[in-house]
Amino acid sequence: VIARRAGAAGGPPLAVLRLPDPAFPLGFEIGPEKAMIAGMPFAGDIALTARLDADGDAMTRGPSDLTGALASPVQPGATGVRIELGAAAP
């Protein structure tokens, strides 16, 4: 699960949550404790995406990887967030 500032056009994500061997449906929490850069503010509109990486290597992209994203940004502390995986990664 990847959290980025909504509208960000690059740069590191705010936070990343790696979930080894997930079983679905899967509950998750992501916040400043998973920050990519210590001290980076975790506030404002946040875009969430998820990717199920078939080979387990987050640095590669393959045709078997599945992705999903929220249609609208969320605020920190949002509950009931659901990201549906289904589209093959580009």
C-alpha positions as CSV (number, residue, x, y, z in Angstrom):
1,V,0.0,0.0,0.0
2,I,1.5,3.4,-1.0
3,A,0.5,6.8,0.4
4,R,1.3,9.9,-1.6
5,R,0.3,13.5,-1.4
6,A,-2.7,13.9,-3.6
7,G,-1.7,15.4,-6.9
8,A,2.1,14.8,-6.3
9,A,3.9,14.4,-9.6
10,G,6.8,12.3,-8.4
11,G,9.2,12.1,-5.6
12,P,9.2,9.6,-2.7
13,P,5.8,8.5,-1.3
14,L,4.8,9.7,2.1
15,A,4.6,6.1,3.4
16,V,4.7,2.5,2.2
17,L,3.2,-0.6,3.9
18,R,4.6,-3.9,2.8
19,L,2.4,-6.9,3.6
20,P,4.2,-10.2,3.0
21,D,2.0,-13.2,2.0
22,P,-1.4,-11.3,2.2
23,A,-4.7,-13.1,2.5
24,F,-7.7,-11.3,1.2
25,P,-9.8,-9.4,2.2
26,L,-7.1,-7.7,4.2
27,G,-7.3,-5.0,6.8
28,F,-4.5,-2.4,6.8
29,E,-3.3,0.8,8.5
30,I,-0.8,3.2,7.1
31,G,0.4,6.3,8.7
32,P,3.5,8.3,9.7
33,E,5.1,5.2,11.4
34,K,5.6,3.9,7.9
35,A,7.1,7.1,6.5
36,M,9.7,6.9,3.8
37,I,11.4,10.0,5.1
38,A,11.4,10.7,8.9
39,G,9.6,13.9,9.9
40,M,7.7,14.2,6.6
41,P,4.3,15.6,7.5
42,F,1.5,13.0,7.1
43,A,-1.4,15.4,6.6
44,G,-3.8,16.8,4.0
45,D,-5.3,14.9,1.1
46,I,-3.6,11.5,0.6
47,A,-3.9,9.3,-2.5
48,L,-3.7,5.6,-1.8
49,T,-2.7,2.9,-4.2
50,A,-1.8,-0.8,-3.8
51,R,0.1,-3.3,-5.8
52,L,0.3,-7.1,-5.4
53,D,3.7,-7.8,-6.8
54,A,3.9,-11.3,-8.3
55,D,7.7,-11.7,-7.9
56,G,7.9,-10.0,-4.5
57,D,10.4,-7.4,-5.7
58,A,8.9,-3.9,-5.3
59,M,11.4,-2.5,-7.7
60,T,10.2,-4.5,-10.7
61,R,6.9,-4.3,-12.6
62,G,5.4,-7.3,-14.4
63,P,2.3,-8.3,-16.3
64,S,1.2,-10.5,-13.4
65,D,1.3,-7.7,-10.9
66,L,-2.2,-6.4,-9.8
67,T,-2.9,-2.8,-8.9
68,G,-5.7,-0.7,-7.5
69,A,-6.2,2.9,-6.4
70,L,-8.8,5.0,-4.6
71,A,-10.9,7.2,-6.9
72,S,-10.6,10.1,-4.4
73,P,-8.0,11.2,-1.8
74,V,-8.6,10.5,1.9
75,Q,-7.6,12.3,5.0
76,P,-5.3,10.8,7.7
77,G,-7.4,8.7,10.1
78,A,-10.0,7.7,7.4
79,T,-11.7,4.4,8.1
80,G,-13.5,2.0,5.9
81,V,-11.1,2.6,3.0
82,R,-11.3,-0.2,0.4
83,I,-8.8,-0.6,-2.4
84,E,-9.8,-3.2,-5.0
85,L,-7.0,-4.9,-6.9
86,G,-7.7,-6.1,-10.3
87,A,-6.0,-4.1,-13.1
88,A,-2.7,-5.5,-14.4
89,A,0.2,-3.2,-13.7
90,P,1.3,-1.1,-16.8
